[in-house]
């Protein structure tokens, strides 16, 4: 069975899928991609048995006729977080005002091109700081672990989904965005119209969303 999946869920998925494979005797081949790459490859007609991405992308691909109607299964929820190099001073993000002050003071910022990055670009506009930050920000390509730029010291601050930040060594997670400006992304799965293993794909989605998988999901930073 071939799966195209968002990198965001990799840690929890990699812990759970071997259990599924052992129980069913199946072999699952998974390719980790950014959301934009998943969209492009599905629109180009790539063969796959299961697609995992943001719920918005799954709905888009269902509407486009690439995934089966009614096949969407919600798996996890994730919030946006901030990280810095391990041992570095942690900016104050305890309130919207403190968050804004910390960004004013930041020398360099990296953020993703996935759902969290799209949200942050709009948030910075709403907070009135986008123009000021423009020359200090770098948007990473799809599928990149933004925390790696903070770990290396190349960027002072990194923003991404918290489960993705937790996949990176050498950083400290400052915390989630303040509740008033937090953005929660639902990650879901859907079965391609041309899937050769639709029953197995549906079984994997059922397993990943089951109560027995909840502990692993929470351990890796998902809601």
Secondary structure as the mmCIF struct_conf table of DSSP 4:
data_model
#
loop_
_struct_conf.conf_type_id
_struct_conf.id
_struct_conf.beg_label_comp_id
_struct_conf.beg_label_asym_id
_struct_conf.beg_label_seq_id
_struct_conf.end_label_comp_id
_struct_conf.end_label_asym_id
_struct_conf.end_label_seq_id
STRN STRN1 UNK A 2 UNK A 6
HELX_RH_3T_P HELX_RH_3T_P1 UNK A 7 UNK A 9
HELX_RH_AL_P HELX_RH_AL_P1 UNK A 10 UNK A 24
TURN_TY1_P TURN_TY1_P1 UNK A 25 UNK A 25
STRN STRN2 UNK A 29 UNK A 33
HELX_RH_AL_P HELX_RH_AL_P2 UNK A 35 UNK A 43
TURN_TY1_P TURN_TY1_P2 UNK A 44 UNK A 45
BEND BEND1 UNK A 49 UNK A 49
STRN STRN3 UNK A 50 UNK A 54
HELX_RH_AL_P HELX_RH_AL_P3 UNK A 55 UNK A 63
TURN_TY1_P TURN_TY1_P3 UNK A 64 UNK A 65
BEND BEND2 UNK A 66 UNK A 66
STRN STRN4 UNK A 67 UNK A 67
TURN_TY1_P TURN_TY1_P4 UNK A 69 UNK A 70
STRN STRN5 UNK A 73 UNK A 78
STRN STRN6 UNK A 80 UNK A 85
TURN_TY1_P TURN_TY1_P5 UNK A 86 UNK A 87
BEND BEND3 UNK A 88 UNK A 88
HELX_LH_PP_P HELX_LH_PP_P1 UNK A 89 UNK A 92
BEND BEND4 UNK A 94 UNK A 95
HELX_RH_AL_P HELX_RH_AL_P4 UNK A 96 UNK A 105
BEND BEND5 UNK A 107 UNK A 107
STRN STRN7 UNK A 109 UNK A 111
BEND BEND6 UNK A 113 UNK A 114
HELX_RH_AL_P HELX_RH_AL_P5 UNK A 115 UNK A 126
TURN_TY1_P TURN_TY1_P6 UNK A 127 UNK A 128
HELX_RH_AL_P HELX_RH_AL_P6 UNK A 130 UNK A 133
HELX_RH_3T_P HELX_RH_3T_P2 UNK A 134 UNK A 136
STRN STRN8 UNK A 137 UNK A 139
HELX_LH_PP_P HELX_LH_PP_P2 UNK A 140 UNK A 141
TURN_TY1_P TURN_TY1_P7 UNK A 142 UNK A 143
TURN_TY1_P TURN_TY1_P8 UNK A 146 UNK A 146
HELX_RH_AL_P HELX_RH_AL_P7 UNK A 147 UNK A 151
TURN_TY1_P TURN_TY1_P9 UNK A 152 UNK A 153
BEND BEND7 UNK A 154 UNK A 154
BEND BEND8 UNK A 156 UNK A 156
STRN STRN9 UNK A 157 UNK A 161
HELX_RH_AL_P HELX_RH_AL_P8 UNK A 162 UNK A 165
TURN_TY1_P TURN_TY1_P10 UNK A 166 UNK A 167
BEND BEND9 UNK A 169 UNK A 170
STRN STRN10 UNK A 171 UNK A 176
HELX_LH_PP_P HELX_LH_PP_P3 UNK A 177 UNK A 178
HELX_RH_3T_P HELX_RH_3T_P3 UNK A 179 UNK A 181
HELX_LH_PP_P HELX_LH_PP_P4 UNK A 184 UNK A 184
STRN STRN11 UNK A 185 UNK A 190
STRN STRN12 UNK A 192 UNK A 192
TURN_TY1_P TURN_TY1_P11 UNK A 193 UNK A 194
BEND BEND10 UNK A 196 UNK A 196
HELX_RH_AL_P HELX_RH_AL_P9 UNK A 198 UNK A 208
TURN_TY1_P TURN_TY1_P12 UNK A 209 UNK A 209
BEND BEND11 UNK A 210 UNK A 210
HELX_RH_3T_P HELX_RH_3T_P4 UNK A 211 UNK A 213
HELX_RH_AL_P HELX_RH_AL_P10 UNK A 214 UNK A 219
TURN_TY1_P TURN_TY1_P13 UNK A 220 UNK A 221
#
